[in-house]
Amino acid sequence: MLLVQLVDLYSLIVLVAVILSWLQLPYNNPIVQLVGFLTEPLLAPIRSVLPSVGGLDFSPMVLLIALQMLKRIVAGAFA
């Protein structure tokens, strides 16, 4: 199903964003800009509600859990 594949693809993009944050590439890098453009609209609202703990940003983990829940709901609806 296409929607499940899109959720999987977006989950992969979120994981890439996490890895790029570890690499600390400059923001003017085209890959960093593209991944940020794709992920920040969903990560920013989560960050505004979820405080960072010890300097760690848990918003990608929350987003990935939400995406997996969405995937299960969508997959279950069409099973």
Backbone as CSV, one residue per row, in Angstrom:
resi,resn,N_x,N_y,N_z,CA_x,CA_y,CA_z,C_x,C_y,C_z
1,MET,0.837,-1.164,0.000,0.000,0.000,0.000,0.891,1.239,0.000
2,LEU,0.486,2.220,-0.777,1.294,3.412,-0.995,1.483,4.238,0.280
3,LEU,0.430,4.402,1.070,0.539,5.220,2.274,1.506,4.606,3.281
4,VAL,1.488,3.305,3.404,2.414,2.623,4.315,3.854,2.832,3.832
5,GLN,4.069,2.757,2.542,5.408,2.979,1.991,5.858,4.423,2.203
6,LEU,4.935,5.374,2.092,5.277,6.775,2.335,5.651,7.006,3.797
7,VAL,4.938,6.357,4.708,5.272,6.468,6.136,6.661,5.881,6.383
8,ASP,6.949,4.751,5.761,8.282,4.152,5.904,9.369,5.073,5.349
9,LEU,9.108,5.672,4.202,10.075,6.589,3.595,10.307,7.804,4.481
10,TYR,9.230,8.366,5.024,9.375,9.526,5.898,10.110,9.144,7.180
11,SER,9.863,7.955,7.697,10.594,7.487,8.876,12.089,7.425,8.586
12,LEU,12.437,6.972,7.406,13.836,6.924,7.002,14.430,8.330,6.925
13,ILE,13.661,9.276,6.422,14.135,10.665,6.340,14.362,11.231,7.744
14,VAL,13.484,10.900,8.685,13.679,11.352,10.074,14.955,10.749,10.655
15,LEU,15.207,9.480,10.376,16.448,8.856,10.845,17.680,9.516,10.229
16,VAL,17.592,9.885,8.965,18.690,10.600,8.312,18.914,11.945,9.006
17,ALA,17.826,12.616,9.383,17.948,13.894,10.094,18.685,13.717,11.414
18,VAL,18.391,12.637,12.110,19.075,12.366,13.385,20.570,12.141,13.140
19,ILE,20.889,11.336,12.146,22.298,11.050,11.844,23.025,12.325,11.417
20,LEU,22.364,13.153,10.610,22.984,14.406,10.190,23.222,15.332,11.376
21,SER,22.341,15.292,12.366,22.561,16.139,13.545,23.786,15.672,14.332
22,TRP,24.066,14.394,14.307,25.263,13.876,14.965,26.523,14.299,14.215
23,LEU,26.433,14.359,12.892,27.598,14.722,12.081,27.905,16.208,12.149
24,GLN,26.934,17.004,12.534,27.080,18.451,12.665,27.619,19.102,11.390
25,LEU,27.004,18.746,10.272,27.348,19.386,9.005,26.830,20.815,9.009
26,PRO,27.445,21.705,8.229,26.956,23.085,8.188,25.546,23.155,7.598
27,TYR,24.760,24.128,8.074,23.369,24.228,7.637,23.245,24.555,6.158
28,ASN,24.275,25.143,5.558,24.178,25.474,4.139,24.445,24.268,3.234
29,ASN,24.685,23.104,3.817,24.826,21.872,3.045,23.459,21.528,2.439
30,PRO,23.395,21.246,1.135,22.109,20.990,0.482,21.337,19.807,1.070
31,ILE,22.038,18.780,1.503,21.349,17.614,2.078,20.732,18.000,3.422
32,VAL,21.470,18.743,4.224,20.964,19.191,5.523,19.738,20.083,5.318
33,GLN,19.804,20.964,4.332,18.673,21.853,4.067,17.447,21.074,3.609
34,LEU,17.628,20.098,2.722,16.505,19.307,2.224,15.870,18.490,3.344
35,VAL,16.689,17.816,4.133,16.163,16.992,5.223,15.479,17.883,6.265
36,GLY,16.060,19.025,6.556,15.434,19.960,7.489,14.107,20.478,6.963
37,PHE,14.041,20.777,5.679,12.801,21.242,5.050,11.707,20.178,5.155
38,LEU,12.088,18.917,5.042,11.103,17.831,5.079,10.688,17.448,6.503
39,THR,11.580,17.615,7.477,11.275,17.125,8.821,10.840,18.207,9.804
40,GLU,11.320,19.417,9.662,11.030,20.458,10.650,9.540,20.783,10.809
41,PRO,8.716,20.722,9.761,7.288,21.012,9.991,6.619,20.078,10.995
42,LEU,7.107,18.862,11.142,6.535,17.951,12.132,7.341,17.913,13.431
43,LEU,8.643,18.156,13.348,9.467,18.106,14.557,9.323,19.359,15.423
44,ALA,9.170,20.518,14.803,9.103,21.774,15.557,7.937,21.809,16.551
45,PRO,6.718,21.402,16.158,5.637,21.414,17.160,5.874,20.437,18.311
46,ILE,6.498,19.310,18.017,6.801,18.344,19.080,7.829,18.945,20.027
47,ARG,8.843,19.616,19.474,9.869,20.262,20.305,9.281,21.336,21.203
48,SER,8.264,22.041,20.700,7.685,23.120,21.509,6.929,22.577,22.717
49,VAL,6.461,21.333,22.632,5.720,20.716,23.737,6.643,19.878,24.613
50,LEU,7.585,19.205,24.004,8.464,18.266,24.702,9.781,18.959,25.043
51,PRO,10.078,19.129,26.317,11.346,19.793,26.663,12.531,18.870,26.400
52,SER,13.664,19.468,26.086,14.871,18.659,25.934,15.349,18.248,27.323
53,VAL,15.853,17.045,27.403,16.302,16.506,28.685,17.812,16.337,28.618
54,GLY,18.505,17.091,29.409,19.961,17.002,29.431,20.588,17.371,28.095
55,GLY,19.948,18.261,27.356,20.467,18.672,26.055,20.138,17.712,24.929
56,LEU,19.374,16.664,25.224,18.991,15.696,24.193,17.600,16.025,23.659
57,ASP,17.454,15.943,22.345,16.183,16.213,21.680,15.494,14.880,21.399
58,PHE,14.386,14.637,22.070,13.656,13.389,21.893,12.520,13.511,20.875
59,SER,12.390,14.662,20.224,11.292,14.845,19.273,11.349,13.863,18.096
60,PRO,12.522,13.507,17.559,12.514,12.508,16.484,11.987,11.151,16.941
61,MET,12.289,10.768,18.179,11.804,9.490,18.686,10.276,9.521,18.822
62,VAL,9.745,10.628,19.314,8.291,10.766,19.443,7.641,10.716,18.068
63,LEU,8.238,11.396,17.100,7.698,11.387,15.739,7.754,9.996,15.134
64,LEU,8.846,9.291,15.334,8.952,7.931,14.784,7.927,6.993,15.418
65,ILE,7.687,7.133,16.699,6.664,6.311,17.354,5.290,6.639,16.792
66,ALA,5.011,7.927,16.605,3.717,8.334,16.034,3.556,7.817,14.604
67,LEU,4.630,7.844,13.838,4.561,7.338,12.461,4.303,5.833,12.438
68,GLN,4.915,5.111,13.367,4.673,3.668,13.423,3.244,3.361,13.857
69,MET,2.702,4.164,14.752,1.307,3.989,15.144,0.384,4.267,13.966
70,LEU,0.673,5.333,13.217,-0.114,5.647,12.022,-0.037,4.513,11.014
71,LYS,1.137,3.970,10.844,1.329,2.863,9.904,0.484,1.656,10.300
72,ARG,0.459,1.341,11.587,-0.338,0.210,12.055,-1.837,0.465,11.864
73,ILE,-2.264,1.689,12.114,-3.677,2.018,11.929,-4.069,1.896,10.473
74,VAL,-3.240,2.445,9.589,-3.532,2.404,8.157,-3.479,0.972,7.654
75,ALA,-2.469,0.220,8.052,-2.339,-1.158,7.603,-3.486,-2.006,8.140
76,GLY,-3.913,-1.749,9.366,-5.030,-2.491,9.939,-6.353,-2.160,9.286
77,ALA,-6.502,-0.925,8.830,-7.755,-0.519,8.195,-7.941,-1.184,6.850
78,PHE,-6.850,-1.528,6.198,-6.943,-2.127,4.865,-6.616,-3.610,4.875
79,ALA,-6.513,-4.202,6.041,-6.193,-5.639,6.103,-7.439,-6.480,5.964
